[in-house]
């Protein structure tokens, strides 16, 4: 069951609903495919350590990446340079069969993100 976020919800309510959706998705995935949130988050962290100059992801980045990995829609709001792009890339770090499509209104930003993402996905195995 998906919890619906409405425009009238406060930030705290929206955050709680998003975590409820993540918990529910984990439970469903565990029932149908022996999914392990702990193992997935460790795999994301290990991949980031290998490919991102030994920098571990922040907990919120792991939450967003896991949500994407489980097929949830997700919006990440944070300031410039805060690491919003990483959660979108992390699921691709676990599988060479995943496809990441970058759509950006700014060509230079798009080229920079494609360059950095390609480096992270092709470096260090």
C-alpha positions as CSV (number, residue, x, y, z in Angstrom):
1,X,0.0,0.0,0.0
2,X,1.4,3.4,-1.0
3,X,0.9,6.4,1.3
4,X,-0.1,9.4,-0.7
5,X,1.7,12.8,-0.1
6,X,-0.6,15.8,-0.5
7,X,0.2,19.4,-1.1
8,X,-1.2,20.4,2.3
9,X,1.2,18.0,4.2
10,X,4.0,19.6,6.2
11,X,7.6,18.7,5.6
12,X,7.6,16.4,8.6
13,X,4.4,14.7,7.4
14,X,5.9,14.3,3.9
15,X,9.1,12.8,5.2
16,X,7.2,10.4,7.4
17,X,5.0,9.3,4.5
18,X,8.0,8.7,2.3
19,X,9.7,6.5,5.0
20,X,6.4,4.6,5.4
21,X,6.5,3.9,1.6
22,X,10.1,2.8,1.8
23,X,9.4,0.4,4.7
24,X,6.3,-1.0,2.9
25,X,8.3,-1.5,-0.3
26,X,11.1,-3.3,1.7
27,X,8.5,-5.6,3.2
28,X,7.0,-6.5,-0.1
29,X,10.4,-7.1,-1.8
30,X,11.5,-9.3,1.1
31,X,8.3,-11.4,0.8
32,X,8.6,-11.9,-3.0
33,X,12.4,-12.1,-3.5
34,X,14.2,-12.5,-0.2
35,X,15.3,-8.9,-0.5
36,X,17.6,-7.6,2.2
37,X,17.7,-3.9,2.9
38,X,20.8,-4.3,5.0
39,X,22.7,-6.1,2.2
40,X,21.5,-3.7,-0.5
41,X,22.6,-0.6,1.6
42,X,26.0,-2.3,2.3
43,X,26.4,-3.0,-1.4
44,X,25.6,0.7,-2.2
45,X,28.1,1.9,0.4
46,X,30.8,-0.5,-0.8
47,X,30.3,0.7,-4.4
48,X,30.5,4.3,-3.4
49,X,33.7,3.7,-1.4
50,X,35.2,2.1,-4.4
51,X,34.1,4.6,-7.0
52,X,33.8,7.9,-5.1
53,X,37.3,8.4,-3.6
54,X,36.5,6.4,-0.5
55,X,33.6,8.6,0.4
56,X,30.6,6.8,2.0
57,X,27.1,8.0,1.1
58,X,25.0,9.9,3.6
59,X,22.1,8.0,5.1
60,X,19.6,10.1,3.1
61,X,21.4,9.2,-0.1
62,X,21.1,5.5,0.8
63,X,17.4,6.0,1.6
64,X,16.8,7.6,-1.8
65,X,18.9,5.1,-3.7
66,X,17.1,2.2,-2.0
67,X,13.8,3.8,-2.9
68,X,14.8,4.0,-6.6
69,X,16.2,0.5,-6.5
70,X,12.8,-0.8,-5.2
71,X,10.9,1.1,-7.9
72,X,9.5,4.0,-5.9
73,X,9.2,7.4,-7.4
74,X,11.5,9.8,-5.4
75,X,12.2,13.5,-5.3
76,X,15.4,14.8,-3.7
77,X,15.6,18.4,-2.6
78,X,18.9,19.8,-1.5
79,X,21.3,22.6,-2.3
80,X,23.8,22.8,-5.1
81,X,26.7,20.4,-4.5
82,X,25.0,18.6,-1.7
83,X,25.1,15.2,-3.5
84,X,21.6,14.9,-5.0
85,X,22.8,13.1,-8.2
86,X,24.5,10.2,-6.3
87,X,21.3,8.4,-5.2
88,X,20.1,8.3,-8.9
89,X,23.4,6.7,-9.9
90,X,23.9,4.2,-7.1
91,X,21.4,1.5,-8.4
92,X,23.5,1.5,-11.6
93,X,26.6,0.7,-9.6
94,X,25.1,-2.6,-8.6
95,X,24.1,-3.8,-12.0
96,X,25.6,-3.3,-15.4
97,X,22.2,-4.0,-16.9
98,X,20.7,-0.9,-15.4
99,X,20.2,2.2,-17.6
100,X,20.5,5.8,-16.4
101,X,19.0,8.5,-18.5
102,X,20.1,12.1,-17.7
103,X,17.9,14.8,-18.9
104,X,19.0,18.4,-18.1
105,X,17.9,21.8,-19.3
106,X,21.5,23.0,-19.2
107,X,23.9,21.4,-21.7
108,X,27.0,22.1,-19.6
109,X,25.5,20.6,-16.5
110,X,24.4,17.6,-18.5
111,X,27.8,17.0,-20.0
112,X,29.5,17.4,-16.6
113,X,27.1,14.9,-14.9
114,X,27.4,12.4,-17.8
115,X,31.2,12.7,-17.6
116,X,31.3,12.2,-13.8
117,X,28.8,9.4,-13.9
118,X,30.6,7.6,-16.6
119,X,33.8,7.8,-14.7
120,X,32.2,6.4,-11.5
121,X,30.5,3.6,-13.4
122,X,33.5,2.5,-15.3
123,X,36.3,3.1,-12.8
124,X,37.5,0.4,-10.3
125,X,35.5,-2.5,-11.8
